[in-house]
Amino acid sequence: MGEHHVFVHLPIELLGLNLSITNFVVMLFVAAGLTFLFLVSAARAFRPTGEGRFPNLVEALLGFVQENVTDACMGHHHGAAWFPFVATVFFFILFGNLIGLIPVPGYFHAATSNLNVTAMMAVVVFVIVQAVAIKTHGPKYYLALLFPKSAPAILRYTLMP
């Protein structure tokens, strides 16, 4: 395991925030680009007859994600609705991790090895899930789950949220 060397390609500071383009940001762009190209190429190569190695590989990977992630965790009905989002995140993480296997010491690191990336992905997924829950069940039901009436009032409005 080596050190992570940060190379700043383009220093950018905006309102006191460091938004510089570093080698980690470049790896994120590469992972996002690979995810996009992989899924678009798979969609274009798909044949109703089921021929071709690449479409079959993608179909097997998507079947893995559907069976072992979405359907296993959410059930078939809810998993089908979340499948495109989960599959996109899966492939982004996959390509982000595979980039770290490129043997160029000091520059190529797994895009997901940076805590900022994993934290931001967690925040984005959390916000999306909460927004969908509020949209699906309504704010009244959502708040009733956050502040159950069975809890004492002091806990309900201080420690529960």
Secondary structure per residue as TSV (DSSP state, phi and psi in degrees):
chain	resnum	aa	ss	phi	psi
A	1	M	-	360.0	123.3
A	2	G	-	-102.4	176.8
A	3	E	-	-78.0	156.2
A	4	H	-	-95.4	113.9
A	5	H	-	-97.3	127.3
A	6	V	-	-99.3	119.7
A	7	F	-	-107.5	120.9
A	8	V	E	-88.9	117.9
A	9	H	E	-89.2	-40.8
A	10	L	E	-141.0	102.9
A	11	P	-	-73.8	126.6
A	12	I	-	-133.5	127.5
A	13	E	E	-126.7	127.1
A	14	L	E	-135.1	116.9
A	15	L	T	54.1	39.1
A	16	G	T	82.2	0.6
A	17	L	E	-98.5	136.7
A	18	N	E	-87.2	105.8
A	19	L	-	-111.4	33.4
A	20	S	-	-64.5	147.9
A	21	I	E	-86.3	110.2
A	22	T	E	-111.8	179.6
A	23	N	H	-64.2	-29.0
A	24	F	H	-68.0	-39.7
A	25	V	H	-66.5	-39.5
A	26	V	H	-61.8	-40.6
A	27	M	H	-65.9	-34.4
A	28	L	H	-64.8	-43.5
A	29	F	H	-62.9	-40.7
A	30	V	H	-64.6	-44.2
A	31	A	H	-62.6	-42.5
A	32	A	H	-65.2	-42.3
A	33	G	H	-63.4	-42.8
A	34	L	H	-64.0	-40.0
A	35	T	H	-61.6	-46.7
A	36	F	H	-61.8	-50.1
A	37	L	H	-62.7	-40.2
A	38	F	H	-62.6	-48.2
A	39	L	H	-73.3	-36.4
A	40	V	H	-68.3	-42.0
A	41	S	H	-62.3	-38.5
A	42	A	H	-65.1	-41.1
A	43	A	H	-65.2	-38.8
A	44	R	H	-73.5	-31.0
A	45	A	H	-84.7	-9.6
A	46	F	-	-63.2	133.8
A	47	R	-	-125.0	135.6
A	48	P	T	-60.4	-24.4
A	49	T	T	-77.4	-12.9
A	50	G	-	81.7	21.0
A	51	E	-	-94.2	153.8
A	52	G	-	108.9	138.4
A	53	R	H	-73.6	-44.8
A	54	F	H	-62.9	-49.0
A	55	P	H	-60.4	-35.2
A	56	N	H	-68.4	-37.0
A	57	L	H	-62.9	-47.6
A	58	V	H	-64.1	-41.4
A	59	E	H	-62.3	-39.6
A	60	A	H	-65.1	-42.2
A	61	L	H	-65.7	-42.7
A	62	L	H	-66.2	-36.8
A	63	G	H	-63.6	-38.3
A	64	F	H	-61.6	-47.5
A	65	V	H	-62.9	-44.1
A	66	Q	I	-64.6	-47.0
A	67	E	I	-72.9	-43.7
A	68	N	I	-95.1	-12.2
A	69	V	I	-117.2	-67.5
A	70	T	I	-69.2	-51.2
A	71	D	H	-69.1	-37.2
A	72	A	H	-68.6	-36.0
A	73	C	H	-92.2	-32.5
A	74	M	H	-118.6	-6.2
A	75	G	H	85.0	164.4
A	76	H	H	-67.2	-41.5
A	77	H	H	-66.3	-53.8
A	78	H	H	-73.1	-33.1
A	79	G	H	-63.3	-34.9
A	80	A	H	-64.7	-36.5
A	81	A	H	-71.4	-33.8
A	82	W	H	-92.1	-7.3
A	83	F	H	-55.8	-47.0
A	84	P	H	-59.1	-41.9
A	85	F	H	-65.8	-47.3
A	86	V	H	-64.4	-40.6
A	87	A	H	-65.5	-39.4
A	88	T	H	-64.5	-45.0
A	89	V	H	-63.2	-40.6
A	90	F	H	-58.6	-49.3
A	91	F	H	-69.7	-34.0
A	92	F	H	-63.3	-45.1
A	93	I	H	-65.8	-40.0
A	94	L	H	-59.2	-51.4
A	95	F	H	-69.1	-34.6
A	96	G	H	-62.2	-36.5
A	97	N	H	-77.4	-37.6
A	98	L	H	-67.2	-28.1
A	99	I	H	-60.8	-33.4
A	100	G	T	-67.1	-13.2
A	101	L	T	-86.6	-6.6
A	102	I	S	-70.4	123.6
A	103	P	-	-81.1	63.7
A	104	V	-	-118.5	98.1
A	105	P	T	-62.8	139.9
A	106	G	T	88.6	-24.4
A	107	Y	T	-111.2	-53.1
A	108	F	-	-80.5	117.1
A	109	H	-	-129.0	154.2
A	110	A	-	-59.9	128.9
A	111	A	G	-60.1	-29.5
A	112	T	G	-87.3	2.9
A	113	S	G	-81.2	-9.6
A	114	N	S	-87.9	129.0
A	115	L	H	-61.4	-30.8
A	116	N	H	-62.2	-38.0
A	117	V	H	-68.3	-50.3
A	118	T	H	-66.5	-37.2
A	119	A	H	-65.8	-43.1
A	120	M	H	-68.0	-37.9
A	121	M	H	-63.2	-40.2
A	122	A	H	-64.0	-41.6
A	123	V	H	-64.6	-44.0
A	124	V	H	-63.0	-46.5
A	125	V	H	-63.9	-42.3
A	126	F	H	-60.6	-46.7
A	127	V	H	-64.0	-41.7
A	128	I	H	-63.1	-44.7
A	129	V	H	-63.7	-42.6
A	130	Q	H	-66.4	-41.1
A	131	A	H	-63.6	-41.9
A	132	V	H	-67.1	-37.3
A	133	A	H	-63.7	-43.0
A	134	I	H	-65.8	-41.5
A	135	K	H	-66.8	-39.5
A	136	T	H	-73.1	-47.8
A	137	H	H	-100.0	-14.8
A	138	G	-	91.2	153.9
A	139	P	H	-66.5	-31.7
A	140	K	H	-64.7	-48.1
A	141	Y	H	-64.5	-41.6
A	142	Y	H	-61.0	-46.8
A	143	L	H	-68.5	-31.2
A	144	A	H	-65.5	-30.7
A	145	L	H	-72.7	-36.2
A	146	L	H	-73.6	-35.9
A	147	F	S	-122.9	76.6
A	148	P	-	-66.2	141.4
A	149	K	T	-70.7	-18.4
A	150	S	T	-75.5	-16.7
A	151	A	S	-82.7	149.5
A	152	P	-	-60.8	149.4
A	153	A	H	-58.8	-38.7
A	154	I	H	-63.4	-36.1
A	155	L	H	-77.1	-38.4
A	156	R	H	-58.0	-39.7
A	157	Y	T	-105.4	1.8
A	158	T	T	-120.9	-58.2
A	159	L	T	-94.1	-26.1
A	160	M	-	-66.6	-42.7
A	161	P	-	-67.4	360.0
